[in-house]
């Protein structure tokens, strides 16, 4: 009955009733019909240079450029390794509410209806907006009866305008969205709108487009690839060296033509064009048949002299691309001789950037959770947590897990926490199966992990404590 009492604890009167419905609109700057067909870009570099708005240029590159596409793919796959939502009682932050968590699971499966991907899909959209568009934004739509949430709608940050206005004697930034011919306010009390910018500047709520530096790098990369293709065609392909023997051709020239410089030039041009057309019309497996006034050197290789260091240029472009895309070489298929140790350091740096963005989405999801509790009339505290990025081996993970279990076992034995808390933190269950008395458990810290026999007893340091010889905890009855 205690749980259902929490359910029906909704206040009878509120000074700030929640706004219902949806205030933002979808499909701004988009067609009313979305075709399943996507047109292919013929000249990517020209199209990129014609896009003046930075966010749109980045969005364009994520679909057509391999490096930007890979950068987004890596970030999204690593930033959402699964998550958990726990609810705790308001008066007891240590006690979870499993019934409420079950209700949340049903709610989480139906949000973000447009993609039919639930809360997982919503988190991916939020992270993509943070990475590519400079902020994360959602609006929570509440039904008319104010007893449930209809859906949680992601909002494209570039559709939001900010204006500084005075509210209660303070000058604050107010978000607006331009909808057709009217400007709609999204401030608190008018819309359930939540916003978290990415690396914002002081006194600027918009956030920063962290991928902007990649635009110049990709522009330069595409130009280099086009120029390199021209160089390869000029220097890398085999050619035929065809020489017209001028002396013999002049001997074949009729006398009346030799007397006129103009006719002489025309005759030579016709002879030149005749040989050129003949060579152009040859099939790859045709043989050459010609008079002795034409000399052909077959299968002359390309220019073997190295006129530029392609590898050095590629490494320069790669460095700029990695920095602009906020990626490490190991994630972009360019290892470049990086050792395992430095690769681990790069992974840690990359994961730190992921954690920074996750804190923003965590805040948004917890805001949604608080609003969901409020409309349900439940007193509780939401806590949203991401699963850690799986960068350890199975052996390392089991070792760390055992160490945590040992830590909480010690905490229970010392009387710092109860068995329920130790069980919850160790194996993620609400309550322990039993509360074994500490006097029935033998505790020893043994070097080398021995579980019995000579030399395995507790070592007294003369100060009434147990000296840790090997940092290995052994528990058994």
C-alpha positions in Angstrom: 0.0 0.0 0.0 2.9 2.3 0.6 3.7 2.4 -3.1 0.2 3.2 -4.2 0.0 5.9 -1.5 3.0 7.5 -3.3 1.2 7.2 -6.6 -1.8 9.2 -5.4 0.1 11.9 -3.6 -0.6 14.4 -6.4 -1.1 17.9 -5.1 -4.6 19.4 -5.4 -3.5 22.8 -6.4 -0.3 24.1 -8.0 1.0 27.6 -8.4 2.7 26.7 -11.7 0.5 24.2 -13.6 2.4 22.2 -16.3 1.8 23.4 -19.9 0.1 20.7 -22.0 0.6 19.8 -25.6 3.5 20.6 -27.9 4.8 24.1 -28.6 7.7 23.4 -30.9 7.0 22.1 -34.4 8.7 19.5 -36.5 9.8 19.7 -40.1 11.1 23.3 -40.2 12.9 23.9 -43.5 11.9 20.4 -44.7 9.4 19.2 -47.3 6.1 17.9 -46.1 6.8 14.6 -47.9 10.0 12.7 -47.2 10.9 10.4 -50.1 12.8 7.2 -49.5 15.1 8.1 -52.3 18.3 10.1 -51.7 20.0 11.8 -54.6 23.7 11.3 -55.1 26.0 14.3 -55.2 28.1 14.6 -58.3 30.6 17.2 -57.2 30.9 17.0 -53.4 33.5 19.7 -53.1 31.5 22.3 -55.1 28.4 21.5 -53.1 30.2 21.9 -49.9 31.6 25.3 -50.8 28.1 26.4 -51.8 26.8 25.7 -48.3 27.2 28.9 -46.2 25.7 27.8 -42.8 28.2 25.8 -40.8 25.8 23.3 -39.2 24.3 22.5 -42.6 27.8 22.0 -44.0 28.7 19.6 -41.2 25.4 17.7 -41.7 26.1 17.4 -45.4 29.6 16.0 -44.8 28.4 13.3 -42.4 26.5 11.7 -45.3 29.1 12.1 -48.1 32.6 12.1 -46.5 34.1 8.9 -45.2 36.1 10.5 -42.3 33.3 12.6 -41.0 30.9 9.7 -41.3 33.3 7.5 -39.4 33.8 10.1 -36.7 30.1 10.3 -36.1 29.8 6.5 -36.2 32.5 6.0 -33.6 31.1 8.7 -31.3 27.5 7.4 -31.4 28.4 3.7 -31.0 30.7 4.4 -28.0 28.6 7.0 -26.3 25.6 4.8 -25.9 26.7 1.4 -24.5 23.4 1.0 -22.7 22.1 2.8 -19.7 20.1 2.4 -16.5 17.4 4.5 -14.8 16.9 4.2 -11.1 14.4 5.9 -8.9 15.0 6.5 -5.2 12.6 7.6 -2.5 12.6 11.3 -1.8 13.1 10.8 2.0 15.5 7.9 1.7 18.0 8.4 -1.1 19.4 4.9 -0.5 16.1 3.0 -1.2 15.2 2.2 -4.7 11.6 2.1 -6.1 11.4 -1.0 -8.3 7.7 -0.6 -9.1 8.4 2.9 -10.4 11.3 1.6 -12.5 9.1 -1.0 -14.1 6.6 1.7 -15.0 9.5 3.8 -16.5 10.6 0.9 -18.7 7.2 0.8 -20.3 7.3 4.6 -20.8 10.9 4.5 -22.2 9.9 1.9 -24.8 7.3 4.2 -26.4 9.0 7.7 -26.4 10.5 9.1 -29.6 7.7 7.7 -31.6 8.8 9.1 -34.9 11.8 6.8 -35.0 10.2 3.9 -33.1 13.5 3.4 -31.3 12.5 4.3 -27.7 14.8 6.0 -25.3 17.8 4.4 -26.8 17.1 6.1 -30.1 16.4 9.4 -28.4 19.8 9.2 -26.6 21.5 8.6 -30.0 19.7 11.7 -31.5 20.7 13.8 -28.5 24.4 12.8 -28.8 24.3 13.4 -32.6 23.0 16.9 -32.0 25.6 17.6 -29.4 28.4 16.4 -31.7 27.2 17.8 -35.0 24.9 20.7 -34.1 26.2 22.3 -30.9 23.5 21.5 -28.3 21.0 19.0 -27.1 17.3 20.0 -26.9 14.0 18.2 -26.2 10.4 19.2 -25.6 8.2 17.0 -23.4 4.6 16.8 -24.5 2.1 16.3 -21.7 -1.5 15.2 -22.3 -4.5 17.4 -21.6 -5.3 15.6 -18.3 -1.8 16.2 -17.1 -1.5 12.6 -15.9 0.9 11.2 -18.6 3.6 12.2 -21.1 2.6 11.8 -24.7 6.1 11.8 -26.1 9.5 13.4 -25.9 10.5 15.3 -29.0 14.1 16.2 -30.0 14.4 19.7 -31.2 17.0 20.8 -33.8 19.1 23.4 -32.1 19.4 25.5 -35.3 15.6 26.2 -35.2 16.0 28.0 -31.8 16.6 31.7 -31.5 17.7 33.4 -28.3 16.7 36.9 -27.2 17.8 38.6 -24.0 14.8 39.9 -22.1 13.9 41.0 -18.6 12.1 38.6 -16.3 11.4 39.4 -12.6 14.0 42.2 -12.6 16.7 40.0 -14.3 17.9 40.0 -17.8 17.9 36.4 -19.1 18.1 34.6 -22.4 14.7 33.4 -23.7 14.4 30.7 -26.4 12.1 31.2 -29.4 11.2 29.2 -32.4 10.1 30.8 -35.7 7.0 29.0 -36.9 5.8 30.3 -40.3 4.9 34.0 -39.6 5.0 33.9 -35.8 7.7 33.7 -33.2 6.8 31.2 -30.4 8.3 31.5 -26.9 9.7 28.3 -25.3 10.4 29.7 -21.9 9.5 28.0 -18.7 5.8 28.0 -18.0 4.9 28.1 -21.7 6.6 24.9 -22.9 8.3 21.9 -21.3 11.5 22.7 -23.2 15.0 21.6 -22.0 18.3 22.7 -23.4 21.9 21.7 -22.8 24.6 23.5 -25.0 27.9 21.9 -26.0 30.9 23.8 -24.6 29.1 27.1 -24.5 30.9 30.5 -24.3 30.4 32.8 -21.4 27.0 34.5 -21.5 26.0 32.6 -24.7 23.4 29.8 -24.5 23.8 28.6 -28.0 26.8 26.2 -27.5 29.6 25.6 -30.0 29.8 23.5 -33.1 32.8 21.4 -32.1 33.1 20.0 -35.7 33.5 23.3 -37.4 37.3 23.0 -37.8 36.8 19.8 -39.9 35.3 21.9 -42.7 38.5 23.5 -43.8 40.4 20.2 -43.3 37.9 18.2 -45.5 37.8 21.0 -48.1 41.6 20.8 -48.3 41.5 17.0 -48.3 39.1 16.8 -51.2 41.1 19.4 -53.2 44.3 17.4 -52.6 42.6 14.2 -53.7 41.4 15.9 -56.9 44.9 17.3 -57.6 46.5 14.0 -56.7 44.2 12.2 -59.2 45.4 14.6 -61.9 49.1 14.0 -61.0 48.5 10.2 -61.1 47.0 10.4 -64.5 49.8 12.5 -65.8 52.7 10.6 -64.2 51.5 7.2 -63.3 50.0 5.8 -66.5 52.1 4.1 -69.3 52.2 6.1 -72.6 53.2 5.5 -76.2 55.9 7.8 -77.6 55.0 8.5 -81.3 57.5 10.5 -83.3 56.8 11.9 -86.8 60.0 11.9 -88.9 59.9 15.4 -90.3 62.6 14.8 -93.0 60.8 11.9 -94.5 57.4 13.6 -94.4 58.8 16.6 -96.2 60.3 14.3 -98.9 56.8 12.9 -99.5 55.2 16.3 -99.8 54.2 17.2 -103.4 56.3 19.9 -105.1 53.4 22.4 -105.6 52.6 22.3 -101.9 56.3 22.8 -100.9 56.3 26.1 -102.9 53.5 27.6 -100.7 54.1 28.0 -97.0 50.4 28.2 -96.3 49.6 25.0 -98.2 52.6 23.4 -96.6 51.3 24.1 -93.1 47.8 22.7 -94.0 49.3 19.6 -95.5 51.4 18.9 -92.4 48.4 19.5 -90.1 46.3 17.0 -92.1 49.0 14.4 -91.9 49.3 15.0 -88.1 45.5 14.7 -87.7 45.4 11.5 -89.8 48.0 9.8 -87.6 46.3 11.0 -84.4 42.9 9.7 -85.5 44.4 6.4 -86.4 46.0 6.0 -83.0 42.8 7.1 -81.1 40.7 4.6 -83.0 43.0 1.6 -82.1 41.5 -1.0 -79.8 43.7 -2.2 -76.9 44.5 -5.5 -78.7 45.1 -4.0 -82.2 48.4 -4.0 -83.9 50.2 -0.9 -85.2 50.6 -0.7 -89.0 52.4 2.5 -90.2 54.8 3.8 -92.8 58.4 4.3 -92.0 57.9 8.1 -91.5 56.3 7.3 -88.1 58.3 5.9 -85.3 56.5 4.4 -82.3 58.1 3.5 -79.0 55.8 1.0 -77.3 54.7 0.9 -73.6 56.7 3.7 -72.2 56.3 3.8 -68.5 55.1 6.8 -66.5 57.4 9.3 -64.9 59.3 7.3 -62.4 61.0 10.4 -60.8 59.2 11.3 -57.6 58.0 14.9 -58.0 56.1 15.1 -54.7 55.9 13.2 -51.4 52.4 11.9 -51.4 52.8 10.2 -48.0 53.9 13.4 -46.3 50.9 15.3 -47.7 48.5 12.5 -46.7 49.9 12.5 -43.1 49.5 16.3 -42.9 45.9 16.1 -44.1 45.1 13.3 -41.8 46.4 15.2 -38.8 44.1 18.2 -39.6 41.1 15.9 -40.2 41.6 14.0 -36.9 41.9 17.2 -34.9 38.8 18.8 -36.6 36.7 15.6 -36.2 37.8 15.2 -32.6 39.1 11.7 -33.4 42.2 9.6 -32.6 44.2 7.8 -35.3 43.3 4.4 -33.9 39.6 5.1 -34.5 40.1 6.3 -38.1 42.0 3.3 -39.6 45.3 5.2 -39.5 47.4 3.5 -36.8 50.6 5.2 -37.9 52.8 3.0 -35.7 51.0 3.8 -32.4 51.9 1.4 -29.6 49.4 -0.4 -27.5 50.2 1.9 -24.5 49.6 5.1 -26.5 46.6 3.6 -28.1 45.1 3.0 -24.6 45.9 6.6 -23.7 44.1 7.8 -26.8 41.1 5.7 -25.9 41.0 7.2 -22.5 41.2 10.8 -23.9 38.4 9.9 -26.4 36.2 8.4 -23.6 36.7 11.6 -21.5 35.1 13.6 -24.4 32.3 11.1 -24.6 31.7 11.4 -20.9 31.4 15.2 -21.2 28.6 14.9 -23.8 26.9 12.1 -21.8 26.6 14.5 -18.8 24.5 16.7 -20.9 22.1 14.0 -22.1 22.0 12.6 -18.6 20.8 15.9 -17.3 18.1 16.0 -20.0 16.9 12.5 -19.4 16.7 13.2 -15.6 14.7 16.3 -16.3 12.3 14.1 -18.3 12.2 11.7 -15.4 11.4 14.4 -12.9 8.6 15.6 -15.1 7.3 12.1 -15.6 7.3 11.5 -11.8 5.4 14.8 -11.3 2.6 14.0 -13.8 2.3 10.5 -12.3 2.1 12.0 -8.8 5.0 10.0 -7.5 7.5 11.4 -5.0 10.9 10.2 -6.0 14.4 11.1 -7.4 15.5 9.9 -10.8 19.1 8.8 -11.4 20.2 8.1 -15.0 23.5 6.3 -15.5 25.3 5.1 -18.7 27.2 1.9 -18.9 30.9 2.4 -19.1 32.6 2.0 -22.4 33.8 -1.6 -22.8 37.5 -1.1 -23.3 38.8 -3.8 -20.9 39.3 -7.5 -21.5 37.0 -10.0 -19.8 39.8 -10.9 -17.4 40.3 -7.3 -16.4 36.6 -6.7 -15.9 36.2 -9.8 -13.7 39.2 -8.7 -11.7 37.8 -5.3 -11.1 34.4 -6.7 -10.3 35.9 -9.0 -7.7 37.8 -6.1 -6.1 34.6 -4.1 -5.8 32.9 -7.1 -4.2 35.7 -7.3 -1.8 35.5 -3.6 -1.0 31.8 -3.8 -0.2 32.3 -7.0 1.8 34.8 -5.2 4.0 32.4 -2.3 4.3 29.7 -4.6 5.5 31.9 -6.4 7.9 33.2 -3.2 9.4 29.6 -2.1 10.0 29.8 0.9 7.6 26.9 -0.3 5.4 24.2 -3.0 5.7 23.9 -6.1 3.7 21.3 -4.7 1.4 23.6 -1.8 0.4 26.5 -4.1 -0.2 24.4 -6.5 -2.3 23.0 -3.6 -4.3 26.4 -2.2 -5.2 28.1 -5.6 -5.7 25.6 -7.5 -7.8 22.9 -4.8 -8.5 20.0 -6.4 -6.6 17.7 -4.5 -4.2 18.2 -6.7 -1.2 20.6 -9.3 0.1 19.4 -12.9 0.2 20.8 -13.2 3.8 22.5 -11.1 6.4 25.3 -13.5 7.5 26.6 -12.5 11.0 30.1 -11.2 10.8 31.2 -13.7 13.6 30.6 -16.6 11.2 32.9 -15.2 8.6 36.7 -15.5 8.8 38.6 -12.6 7.3 42.3 -12.9 6.4 44.7 -10.9 4.2 47.1 -13.4 2.8 50.1 -12.9 0.6 49.9 -15.0 -2.6 46.2 -15.7 -2.2 46.6 -18.8 0.1 43.3 -20.1 1.5 44.7 -22.2 4.3 47.7 -23.9 5.7 50.9 -22.7 7.3 51.5 -19.0 7.2 47.9 -18.1 6.3 46.9 -16.6 9.6 46.1 -13.0 10.3 49.1 -10.9 11.1 48.8 -8.7 14.2 50.8 -5.5 13.9 50.7 -4.9 17.6 48.3 -2.1 17.3 45.1 -4.0 17.5 44.5 -4.1 13.7 45.0 -6.5 10.9 48.0 -5.8 8.6 47.2 -6.2 4.8 50.0 -8.3 3.4 48.8 -9.1 -0.1 45.6 -7.0 -0.6 43.6 -10.1 -1.2 40.5 -10.6 0.8 39.4 -14.2 1.5 36.0 -14.9 2.9 34.7 -18.2 3.9 32.8 -19.8 6.8 
